[in-house]
Amino acid sequence: MTIGAGGEHLMAGSPGKLYLVGLGPGDNLYLAPAARLALAECQVVVGFRGYMDQVADLLAGKECIAMELGQELDRAEKAVALAQAGRTVAVVSSGDAGIYGMAAPVFRVLTDRGWDGESPQVQVVPGISALQSAASLLGAPLMQDFCAISLSDLLTPWEAIQRRVNAAAQGDFVVVFYNPRSQRRTWQLLEARRILLEHRPASTPVGLVRDAYRPSQRVVITNLGQLEEEIFLVDMFTTVVVGNSTTYLHGGRMITPRGYEEKAAARS
């Protein structure tokens, strides 16, 4: 089965299939119908243990291969090997598989194995991304141009991340930070804050969303000046949204108007 644009089932003859499935933010209410179809069709599910627990009720009767964080390439290798052996495999990611998810590691393994683009079949099944989930809980912060930057320097040199943060600050983008802080990486978010403060005021709104649409969900709205005081709330499960020069707060919501010309009217 391949899921068509309208959700229809399209039969295909090639053995072996890979579904790269985005599970959305957490609550299965926000799991896309196409993702449900892919999970129903697959024989094997590969993913991070925590994400698989999220959809455990949909995996009855499936072979489940759970791995830990940091084993992304191992997951990809296992999934590709199973698909090349003729199995139908779903590789699950939180949020969207194509945004800091498992799509790239799987395609990397396929590339290294000389994949011909057809066998196994590969389909990326989109999900609601972390930035969309965070934005919906904060209000409407992403209504102008925005960018997403991962602050993890495990795979990307900090110098490259620093250049991106500086460019985003100079360009007055709303900025979404993924992977902002962990037990080992404690300084990167504060350094990104320092760069942003060179280009926008301390009063710039900042939203912190942890575990969106999960029982442990937490939403905090602060600003760049006070972010250091809230840093203990931030970890790998937090999405940080920093407003631009037009972003404002109203009614407990973080709002970026559609255009710069709306700024004065919105705040009056």
N, C-alpha and C positions, 0 to 999 in steps of 0.2 A: 504494500500500500504506500502511495505517496499522497500527501494531503494537498489538494489544490487550493488555489486562492480563495475559493468559496467554501472550503472545508470538505469538498467531495473526495471520495476514495478513488485514486487512480491506480490501476493495476500496472505493474512493470515486471519484466521477465528476468532482470539481472539478479543473481543470488547475492545475498549480503546487503544489509541496509544499515545506515547510521543515521539516527535522529539526534541532533544536537538541540536539546530541549531547555528552554528558559522556564523556570518554575514560578517566576514572579516574586513578590516580596515575602510571602510567608503563608498567609491565610489562603486556603485552596479556593476560596471565593474569587480570588484574583488570578487563578490559573486559567490560561487561555484555552478555549475549546480545542484548538488544534494540538495543544500540548497534551490534553487528555486523550485525544485520539492516538497520538504517537505512543504514549505510555500504554494504552490498551493494546496496540499492535505489536509492541516489542516483545521479544523473548527474554532479553537480558537488560538489566539496568545497571549502569556504572556511574558512580558519583561519590562525592564527599558524604560521609555518614550522616552529618547533620541535615543536609539537603534531602537525602533519601528518607529520613525520618519524617520530614515535612509532608511527604506524599505516601507514607506507608500504607494508607488505606487503599491506594490505587495500585499497589504492587503485589497483591495477593497472587500466588502462583507463578511469579516471575523469578528468574535467577537474579539475585542481587549481589553485586560486587561493590562493597563499600571500602573507601580508602580515606585517609586523613588529609588535612590541609598540607600543602607542600608536595603532594604526590600527583600533581596535575599531569605531568608527562607519563607517569606510570599508568594513570587512568586512561590517558589517550592511547598508549601502546596496547593496553589490554583490550580496549573497545575496538580498535582498528583490527587487531588480530582476530577477534571474534567475528567481526563483520566480514573479513576476508575469508573466513572459514564458512561463510554462508548464513550466519546468524543475523537476526534483526535486533539491533542494539540501540538503546537510548542512553545517551550521555547527558546527565542532568547538571544544570547550573542554577544557582540562585539568580533572581532577576532575569536578565537577558543573556543568553549564551554567547552572543556576539559582542557584549560590552564587558570587558574584564572577566569573561567567562571561559568556558571550555572549547569554544569554537576554534580559536587559534591553535591551542596545543594539538587538537585532533587534526587540523589541516597541516600542521607542521609534520606530524608523524606520517600522514598520507603523502606529503611531498617527499619526505625522506625515503619512502618506500616506492617512489615512482608511480604513484596513482595516476590512472589515465582519465580521471574525471567522471568515470561511469561506473566502475565496479571496484568497491562497493558503491551503491547509491548513497548519497549524502544529502540530507536536508536539514537546514537550520530552522528551528521552530521558535519564533520570537516570543519573549515574555515581557512583562512589565518590568522595566529596569529600576535599579535602586534610585536613580536620580528622579525618575517619574514618581515613584512612591514617596520619596522625601518631599518633592515639590507639592504633591497633593495634600500632604499633612501640614505643610507650612503655609499654604495659601496659593499664591501665584508668582513665585520668584523667577521663573524661567521664561518670561514673556518677551525678552529681547535676546540678542545673541548671547550664547553662553558656551562654556567649554567644560570638559571633564578632565581632571588631572589626577592620576594616581600618585600618592606621595610615598609609595613603597619603592625603595631603591634596591630591592633584592635582585631585580632583573633589569632595571634601568639606572644608569649612573646618576647620582644626585646632581651633577653639573647640568645634565640634560633636563631634569625636572625643574631645577632652579631657573633655567632659561625659559621654560614654558610658563612658569608662574609669573616671571617678570613680564613676559610678553602679554599674558592675560591681564595683568595689572595695568600695563600701559594702554592696552586696547579697551579698557573699561568693560570687559566681559563680566557677566555673572559667572562665578566659578564654583564648580562642584568638585569637591575633593573626595576621592575614593581612597580606601586604605590609609586613613589619616594618622593612625597611631596604634602601636602595639606595645607589648611588654618590653620588647627589645628596641623598638623605634619610637623614642619618646620626644625627639626634638624637631622632627621635620615639619609638623603642623605649625609650631611656633616660629620656625624660620620662614615658612610661607606667609604667615601673618605679618612678619616684619617687612617682607617685600611688598605685600599689599598695602601696608600702612605708609609706604613711601609715595603711593599714588592715590589713595582715597582716605577719607577721614575716619577717625576712630569710631564715629557714630554709625558707620556702615553696618546694616543689619546682617547677622549671621544666624543661620538655622542649623541645629544639630538634631539629627533624627537617628535613633538607634532602634534596631529590630522593628522596622516598619511593618505594621499589620500582623505583629506577633503578640502573644500575651504580655511579653516584657517590653513592649513598645514604650519609648520615651521621646518626647519632642520638647526641645528647649530653643527659645529664640533669645539671642544675645546680640552683641555687636563686636566689631574688631577690637575695640579698646578693652572690653571685658572678657574676651575669649580666653585669655590666660587663666582667669579665675574659674572657668568652666571646663578646663582641659581634662580634669579627672573623669568627666562624663564620656570622653571620646575614646573609642577603641576600633578594632577592625570591623566591627559590626555597625559602625556609625557612618553616616553620610553627612558631610559638611557642605552647606550651601552659603556662599558669600555673595551678597548683593553688589550691584554696581552703583554708580553715582546717582541713579534715579530711584533706586529701591527704597521703599518706605514701609513703616509699620502702621497698621490700622486694625482695631478690633482684635488684637492678638494674632494678626496674620502678617506675613511677609509678602509684600506686593511689589512687583516691578511693572510699571506701566508699559503699554505696548510701544510707545514712542517717547523720545525725549521731550517732545512738545507737550506731552500730557503731564509732565512732572509738576508744574506749578498748579495746575488745576486739581491734580490728585491730592496734593498736600494742603490745599486751601480749605 
